[in-house]
Amino acid sequence: MAKVDIVAIAEDDTVLLFNAIGIKTYTIKEKVALEKKIAELALEKCKIIYLSESLYELVPEVIEKYELESYPIIIPLPLKETKESVGIKQIKKNVEKAIGFDIL
């Protein structure tokens, strides 16, 4: 299997648009399958994993496990419009962590 640096994972085919820009995509619906795929990607040295927000919220223990590691970076992907989504909250948290205060 070829090495993949960036992956996008969602529970439906909305993630398939990422194929157009060269990002490998997976459609996964179950928690166990998602945990297995993330572990597999981490072993393959995948650098960035985008997860749909609903999947991101499904595996907080996996997110926490890799949070202190350099890779993979797991990023929530807001695919459906919501008022204050977990993706936006995580972006605010990362900006605040990077520059010391919230600018959003």
N, C-alpha and C positions, 0 to 999 in steps of 0.2 A: 504494500500500500504506500502511495506517495505521501510525503510529509505535508501536512496542512497547517498553515500558520493562523488562519482566521476561519471560524466556523459560526454559523447562525443556526439556532435550534428553536423551533416553535411546535405547538400542538396541532397546527393546521397548515395549509399550503400558502398562507400569507408570507411565509419566510422564503418561498421559492424565488421571489424577486431578487434576492441577494445573489443568486446564481448568475444574473446578468452582469454583475460587476466582479465576478470571479471568486466569490465567497462560497465555500462548500456549505451546503445546508442539510439539515436532518429534520424530519417530522417525527416527534416522539410525544406520546400521550401519557404514558405511565411513569410514575415516580421511580420505580426500580430500574426501568430501562434508561431513564435519564441519568440516574446516578452512575450506572454502568458506563454509559457513553462518555460522561464527563471524566471518569477515572481513566478510561481508555485514551481519550484525547490528551489528558495530562501526561500519561506515560509516553505518548507519541510526541511530547514536547510542543503541543499546540500552544500558541501564544495568547490568542484572544478568543473567548467564547461568548457570543451574544446569545442570551436566553430571552424568550418572550417573558413579559412580566409575570404572567400566570405561572409559568414554569419556574421562574426565579423565586417566586414566593413559595413554591412547592418544596424546595430543597435548601432551606436556610442552613442546615448543618454542613452541607457540601460547600456552600458559599463561604461559610466561616472557616472551613478547613483550608481553603486555598487563599484566603484573604491575606495571610502573612507571607505567602510565597510570591516569588517574582512572576511566575507563570503557572498556570494559565490565569489571565485576567478575565474575570467573569462579569459581564456587563448586562444589566437589564435592558431589554429592547421594548420600548413602548410601541406596540403594533396597533393597538386600539386606543382611540381618543378617550381619555378620562380627565377629570378635573385636576387632581393631584396624585399622579400615579407613582408607583414605587420607582420607576425609571427616573422620573424628574427628581424625586427625593434623593436618589443615589447620586445623580449628577451634582445636585447642590452640595451633598456631603463631600464628594470628591473635590469640588472646586474649593470648598472651605478648607479641606485638608491640605490642598496644594498651595493656596495663597494666604491662608490664615483667617479669612472671613468670607461670609456669604455675599456674593455680588448679584445673585439672581433674585 
